[in-house]
Amino acid sequence: MNTSSHPLCISPESPWLAPLAGYSDLAFRLLCRQHGCQIAVTEMVSAKGLIYGSPGTSDLLQTSPEEKVLVVQLFGAETSFLVQALERLKAMGYRYFDLNCGCSVRKVVKTGSGAALLKNPQVLIDIAKNILPIAGPGCMGFKLRLGWNTGDNAYLALAQNLEQLGAAWITLHPRYATQGFSGQADWMHLAQLKQELRIPVIASGDLFSAEDALRCVQETGVDSVMFARGALNDPHIFHRYQQLQKNTPSIKTQEEMCLAAQHLYALYCQLNMQKVGLLKMRTLVPKFFKGLSNAKAVRRHIGSCSSWAEIQQVITSEA
Ligand SMILES: Cc1cc2nc3c(=O)[nH]c(=O)nc-3n(C[C@H](O)[C@H](O)[C@H](O)COP(=O)(O)O)c2cc1C
């Protein structure tokens, strides 16, 4: 395994796939890469879990030579585990890293990790001081939300500090941790962050279509965009966004999503993950078909499918 030979070029033409716990596994990343994703982030990996060899951690780190630029996202609140995890990952050949400072899920924040770090900026700064030299220049970014509570815009001072300490990029999901996914992502903060930093700023938040992403770049001046739920609903979104930059808009079709689903299942099979793959397909396929004429039928029937053949029958039938 070696992800080290390819430089990480951050530009508006090179869209990212977000870290998506439960979804951005190797198969889904490969699918997105075939449709224009340039930089992909793993699901979040617990630094402590990695050091203690927790079951499932190695699956999260699965990669392949086709993954030219892979960013491994870590979460944790204890410097010693994060330092050891980075050392281990570097020894394994991984080159680019991200620290999750935005996850607001209870399981994560109760350990002081994820968005809880925004409540304790000094803890995050101390962690950054220790981990950035290990990651090395140009190799580590931080994914932030605006702050913990509404109106607490911790991100600006934090991002400036992180830049001074050697962070290579900042990703901002402009919602507060207590908001979860409610309300709207406030892109105004992306514009503000972009004005304050010299390092690249990556936008996350409510990028549901190629049009959203292009508008976000134009309105805020961010250096790149990161698709999350938008990619789950349409793995072709990366290519659509790149085409839209050339003034060639497109919308998803049933045929495209059938092929995407087939392709994804084939990737799971190639990776010897048929069983897990089938379970994942049952949650992903209804997302792929969201907004299409047979969406309702797909949602209604997918739960009772126990084989790929049955899923295929559901997705190819007309509304
Ligand atoms: C199912 C799901 C899983 C996610 N997992 C992670 C994660 O592991 N790490 C992380 O930093 N953010 C995670 N996020 C947040 C996304 O990366 C992204 O910042 C957020 O969804 C906002 O983008 P969107 O509104 O375009 O979806 C997750 C979001 C979703 C919907």
The ligand as an SDF file (V2000), in Angstrom:
LIG
                    3D

 31 33  0  0  0  0  0  0  0  0999 V2000
  -23.9570    9.7020    6.6010 C   0  0  0  0  0  0  0  0  0  0  0  0
  -22.9400   10.7730    6.9350 C   0  0  0  0  0  0  0  0  0  0  0  0
  -21.7330   10.4110    7.5050 C   0  0  0  0  0  0  0  0  0  0  0  0
  -20.7870   11.3890    7.8110 C   0  0  0  0  0  0  0  0  0  0  0  0
  -19.5790   11.0110    8.3230 N   0  0  0  0  0  0  0  0  0  0  0  0
  -18.6310   11.9540    8.5740 C   0  0  0  0  0  0  0  0  0  0  0  0
  -17.3360   11.5790    9.0430 C   0  0  0  0  0  0  0  0  0  0  0  0
  -17.0060   10.3950    9.2190 O   0  0  0  0  0  0  0  0  0  0  0  0
  -16.4410   12.5810    9.2760 N   0  0  0  0  0  0  0  0  0  0  0  0
  -16.7510   13.9130    9.0700 C   0  0  0  0  0  0  0  0  0  0  0  0
  -15.9100   14.7800    9.2780 O   0  0  0  0  0  0  0  0  0  0  0  0
  -17.9650   14.2710    8.6110 N   0  0  0  0  0  0  0  0  0  0  0  0
  -18.8820   13.3340    8.3490 C   0  0  0  0  0  0  0  0  0  0  0  0
  -20.0900   13.7070    7.8250 N   0  0  0  0  0  0  0  0  0  0  0  0
  -20.3190   15.1160    7.4620 C   0  0  0  0  0  0  0  0  0  0  0  0
  -20.0210   15.3350    5.9770 C   0  0  0  0  0  0  0  0  0  0  0  0
  -18.6770   15.0410    5.6860 O   0  0  0  0  0  0  0  0  0  0  0  0
  -20.3340   16.7760    5.5330 C   0  0  0  0  0  0  0  0  0  0  0  0
  -19.4880   17.6810    6.1930 O   0  0  0  0  0  0  0  0  0  0  0  0
  -21.7860   17.1380    5.8300 C   0  0  0  0  0  0  0  0  0  0  0  0
  -22.6690   16.1070    5.4200 O   0  0  0  0  0  0  0  0  0  0  0  0
  -22.1920   18.4580    5.1430 C   0  0  0  0  0  0  0  0  0  0  0  0
  -22.1790   18.3270    3.7630 O   0  0  0  0  0  0  0  0  0  0  0  0
  -23.5720   18.1370    2.9000 P   0  0  0  0  0  0  0  0  0  0  0  0
  -24.5790   19.1030    3.5210 O   0  0  0  0  0  0  0  0  0  0  0  0
  -23.1790   18.5330    1.5000 O   0  0  0  0  0  0  0  0  0  0  0  0
  -24.0080   16.7310    3.0760 O   0  0  0  0  0  0  0  0  0  0  0  0
  -21.0640   12.7630    7.5530 C   0  0  0  0  0  0  0  0  0  0  0  0
  -22.2980   13.1000    6.9920 C   0  0  0  0  0  0  0  0  0  0  0  0
  -23.2320   12.1410    6.6710 C   0  0  0  0  0  0  0  0  0  0  0  0
  -24.5300   12.5540    6.0400 C   0  0  0  0  0  0  0  0  0  0  0  0
  1  2  1  0
  2  3  1  0
  2 30  2  0
  3  4  2  0
  4  5  1  0
  4 28  1  0
  5  6  2  0
  6  7  1  0
  6 13  1  0
  7  8  2  0
  7  9  1  0
  9 10  1  0
 10 11  2  0
 10 12  1  0
 12 13  2  0
 13 14  1  0
 14 15  1  0
 14 28  1  0
 15 16  1  0
 16 17  1  0
 16 18  1  0
 18 19  1  0
 18 20  1  0
 20 21  1  0
 20 22  1  0
 22 23  1  0
 23 24  1  0
 24 25  2  0
 24 26  1  0
 24 27  1  0
 28 29  2  0
 29 30  1  0
 30 31  1  0
M  END
$$$$
